[in-house]
């Protein structure tokens, strides 16, 4: 048995993959403590791990970000928002995270391994606080696209695919330098955050997210991610996380319509958090496909979602509405997923060989959408508020051309050759053996 601490910034999309790993490690007989936001205590305990809340300086409720970061609403989506988030949402909690982690290690739980989401910077501070062998092994889970600058790909924040042509690498290098200049203030801010923990950041912060951990395990495959010839040996593609299908959830009363559709099933979702305004993607999709010979399943991610859609406009006869619906049971019936582009949701679709139409903005979503299109597995709408006409054109293109489902199926096969949970468990067990756990 190995003692493991898992840490996650208190965002649903960061906590859930960490909990998937924690649950697997508990099943394998390891003892796991999860250091994350107070609102996730029940979910942590449900997987058999011990929950420890972050201190108030690092804790917040991601469903109410405007209460904790009121200035963020005025920050434009794109590089400016990434800059803001890195400074204040991810950078400022560093010292508090590190202090909580050190206190846990020194006084309560002497773990051999610390597993983190990449933006829990307190773990990076721990990795920099002492050489390997004098601190726990640190493992970072690549829950979104890697941030390492490279001459082989454009920097994050632009939502761009890699350039082609003889001067592509030179142009990538130029863009990288521009990003460093644009984010010089952010770099200084984060260096100060690390300094409060008594450590020095050894380079550009976006690079350090990848290079500082002892192991950086990217939760995808090379077929979905831009190549980077400068990636360190600690960087590995391990494939997406997998979970056992859930069979106890109540299915919608119209479930038989999905099972017996006899026509393409189009699933549309705005995810579990970016779903306050269902008019951004779900409503345009309902309107776009109202007269098409398809069955549209709108998974709103809200218990009141169906009622809101019914009260704000007509629901076409070929649409079925759901608050929550188990995607592991729904996606095997789907012909295409229309989504705002969360990393986990995109990979869940591709694990079932389902091609995508992606319309998202904010956070990492334009980057993920660009990778969907680059990989050949779908279409990037390049907007978080697409028109019904744009959605219709994209969905019909994906349904009408064989290349998209073929490529999604190829990625499904590439995923099948990887075992992310097995790799993570191997790292944990090796660290435990070295520490004498």
N, C-alpha and C positions, 0 to 999 in steps of 0.2 A: 504493500500500500504506500502510495506517495501522497504527501500533503501538497495541495495545490490552492493557490489564490487566483481567482479570476476577477478581473476588474473591467468595468465598462462605464463610459460616460452615460448619464441618465437619459438617453434617447431610446425609444422603443426599438428602432432599427439597429442600434448598437448592442443593446442588452440581449435581444432574442438570439442572435448567433452565439453569443457567449454562453447563454443558458443551454443551448443545444449541445455545446461542448461539455459544459458542466454536467448535464444529465448523462451523457455518454461516459464520462470519467467516473461518475458515481456508480453507474451500472458495472463498470469494470473493477470496482472495489476500492477506488481512491477516495480520499477525504477532501472535500472541496468547500472553500469559503468564497462567497461572491461579494465583492466590495462594489456597491453601486448605489443608485438613488433609492431613497426611502420608499417611493411609490411601488417599487418592484419587489418588496419583501415577500409577499405572498407567492409570486411567481417563482422566486428563488427557492423558497421552501418546498414548493410543489415538485421540483426536480430532485429533491433529496439533499440539497446543499444548505449550508448555513449562510444566512444573510447578515451582512454588516453594512450599515448605512454610511454614506459619505458624510463628512462634516458639512455644516450649513454653507460654508464658503464654496463648496463644490457641488452642492445638491440643488436641483431645481426640477420642476415638473414640465416635461417637454410638451405637454398638451396646452400649456399656458405660458409659452415663451415670452409673450408680450408683457407679462407681469414682471418678469425677471430682467428682460432686455428690451425695454420700451423703445429705445432708439432704433432697433433693428428694422422696424416696419418702414422707416424712411430710407433704408439703404437699398439701392437698386440691385436687382437680381444679377448675378454674374460675378466677375472678379471682385467688385466692391463688397458684395455680401460674403464671399469667401474670406476676404481680408478681415471684415468685421468679426466673423465667426471664429477665425483662428485667434484673433486677439482676445476677445472677451468671453466667448463661450467655451473654447478649448484651452486657450493660453492661461487666462487668469486663474483657473482652479488648480494649476500645476502644483504649487507648493502645498496646498491643502490636501490634494490627492497623495502627494509623496509623503507628507506627514502621517496621514492615516494609514498608508501602506506600511511605512516603517514601524509605526506603533503596533500594527497587527503582527508584523513579522517578529519584532523584538519581544513583545510582551504576551502574545496570545497564541500565535499560530506560525511556527517556524517552517514555512513552506519551502520546498525545494524548487518549485516552479511558480512563476507568475505569468498567467495568460491574460492578454489584454486586447481590447480593440485599439487600433493604431492611434486614435486621438485621445486616449487616456494618457496624457503626457506625464503623469506622475510615475508611471512605470518606466518611461524613458529616462526620467530623472534617476530612478533606482538603478537602471542599467549603467548610467554614467557615474554613479556614486562609488563604485568599487569595481575592480577587474573581475572577470569570470573566475569562479572558484571561491570568491569571498562574498558572494551574494547569490540569490536564487537565479536560476536560468530564466531568461525572459523570452516570451513567445508572443509575437504580434499576429493577430488574425486579420488578414486582408479582406475586410468586409465591404470594401468599395475599391475603386480603381487605385492602383499604386500612384504615388505622387512624385516618384523619383524623376528628376529632370534627366533628359537624354537627348542626344543628337538624332536619335532614331524616331522620336515622337514629339508632338507639340506638348507644351506644358498644360497642366490642368487649368480649368477656369474659362477656356475658350470654346469648349464643346466641339473641337476640331478633330478630324481624322488625320493620321500622318500624311504629310505631303509626299508627293512623288516627283521624280525627275532628278537630274544631276545635282541641282543645288538644294535638294530637300534637307540634307543634314545641316548645311550652312544656315538655311532659313530657320530650322529648328533651334540651332544654337543662338541665333539672334533673338528669337522669341524668348528663349530661356533667360537671356541676359536682361531683356525688357521686363520679364516677370520679377527677376531679382531686384531690379531698380524700383519697380512699382511697389514691391513689398518690403522695401528696406525698413520702413517704419514698423511693419509687422515683425520682421526679423529682430529688430532691436527690442520690441515689446516682449517677444517670446524669450529672447536671451535674458532679459531681466526677470521673467517668470522662473526660468531655470536657475538663475543666480540666487533667487530667494530660497531655493532648495540646496544651495551650496555646490552646484555643479555648473559646468560650462558646456554650452551647446557646441559641438565640434564642426558645424557647417551650416549650410542653408537648411532652414527648418523642414521644408518639404522633402529634402533628401534624407534628413535625419530620421524622419518617420519610418523610413525603410532600412537605413543602414545601422541604426543604433541597437535594435533588438538582436539578441543572439540568434533568433529564428524569426523570419518573416514568412508566413505561410499564406499565400494568395489563394483565396477561395474561388478560383476559376481555373480555366485551362488556357494554354497559349492561343487556341483558336478564337478566344474572345478578348484577348488583351493585346495591346500594341507591343511590338518587340522592343526590348531595351538591352542592347549589348553590354551596357555598363552595370547591369544588376549585380549585386554582390552574391557570393556563394551562399550566403545565409537566406537568400530569396528563393522560394520554391513555389511552383504551382502545384496545388494539392487537390484541386477540384472543389465543387460546392459541397456544403454540408448537406447531409441527407437525414431525414427523420422518418420514423415508421408511420405509415398511413394511419390516420385516426378514424376509427370506425364507430365511435360512440356518440358523435355529434348528431344532433337532430337535423335532418335534411328538410329543405323547403317542400311544401305541399305539391309543388309543380315539378318535383324532381324527375318524375317519369317522362315529362316533356323533353328533358335533356337526354335521358337514356334512349328514348325512341324518336329522336329528332328527325332522322331521315334527311337532314340538310345540314349545312355548316352551322356550327355553334360558335358564335362570337362572344367572348367574355370581355367585359370592360370593367376596370377598377381604377380608383384614384388612390389606392393604398389605404393604410390604416390611420394615417395622420393628416395627409393633405386632402381631406375630404369634407371640409366645412362647406365649400361651395361646389356642389355637385354639377353646377352649370359649366364648369371648366372643361371637363372631358366626358363625363357620363351622359349628360343631356345632349351634347352635340352628336355623340355616337348613336343614341336612341333615334334622334332625328335623321341622322345620315342613313341609317339602315332600315327605316320604317317601311319602305316599299320594296325591300330586297327579300329574296327567298332564303333567309337565314333566321336562326333563333338567337336572339341577343339576351345574354344573362348579365345584368348589372349588379355587381357585387359592391355595395356602397361602403362596407366597413363600418356602418353605423346602425344601431338598432332602429333608429327613426328614419333611416335613409329612404326606404320604400315610400313611407308616408309623405316625406318631403317631396319626392319626385312626383307623386300623384297629385299633390296640392299645388305644384308650381307649373304644371303643363300636362298635356296629354301623354299617356303611355301607349305606345303603339301595340297592336295586337300580337306582334311577334317578339315582344319583350317580356322578360321575367325579372322581377326585382327581388333582391335579397339584402338583408342587413349583413349577416355573416354567413358564409358558405365555405365548407372545407375545400380548399383548392386542390389538395392532393386527390380528392375524389372527382372534382369538377374538370380539372385540366385534361385528364385522359379522353374526355369527350369534346374538347375544344379544337377548333380549326385555326383560330387566331386569338391572341390576347391583345386588347387595346389597354395600355397602361401608362401611368405617369412615370414609370421607369425606376422604381427602387431596385437596388442591386440584388437583394434576396428574391424579390418577386420575379424579376427577369430570369434569374437562374432557375427558379422553380419551374417556370414555363419551359425553358430549354431542356430541363431534365426530362420533360415529357415530350420533347420534340415539337413544341408548339411555337410557331413563328409569331413575331410581335409587330405591333404598331405602337410607337412610343411618342407621347406628347407630354413632356414635363419640363418644368423650369425650377430654379432654386436648388440649393445644396449641390449634390453631385449628379443630379438627374440629366442635365444636358450632356455630360460626359458619358453617362451610361447609354443614353440614346444614340450617341455617335458611335459607340462600340457595337451596339446592336446592328446598325447599318453597315459598319465596316466589316463585321463578321459575316454579313450576308444573310443573317437570320431575321431581318425585318426592316422596317422603314422608320426613319427619324422624321417626325413632323416639324421639328425645330420650333416648337411653340408649346407653351403650357396652356394656351387658350386657342386651340385650333378651331377652325370653322367646320360646320357639318360637311361641307363640300370636300374639304381636305381630308377629313376622316374617311368619308365614303370612298374617295379615290384611292387612298392608301389601303383600306381593308379589301376592296375589290381587286387591287393589284396583287396583294399577298395571296388572296384566295385563287386568283386566276393564273398566277405564274408558278411553275413547279420549283423554281430555284429557292424560294424562301423556305417552304417546308422541307426541302431536301437538305438545305444547309442547317436548319434547326435540328433535323434528324442526325446529321453528322456530328453536331456539337453534343447531342445526347449521347452518341456513341463515345465521343472523347471523354465526356464526364464519367461514363461507365468504367473507364480504365483507371479511375482515380478513387482513392479512399481517404478523404480528408480526415475523418474521425480516427481512422487507423493510424495515419501519420502523426496526428496530434498525440494520440495515446502513446505511440512509440517514443516521441520526444519526452513526454512526461515520465515514462517508465525508465528511460535511459538516465534522465536527471535524478530520479529517485534512487536508482541503483548506485550512481556515482556519489550521491550524498549519504548512502547507507540507510535510506528509508526502508 
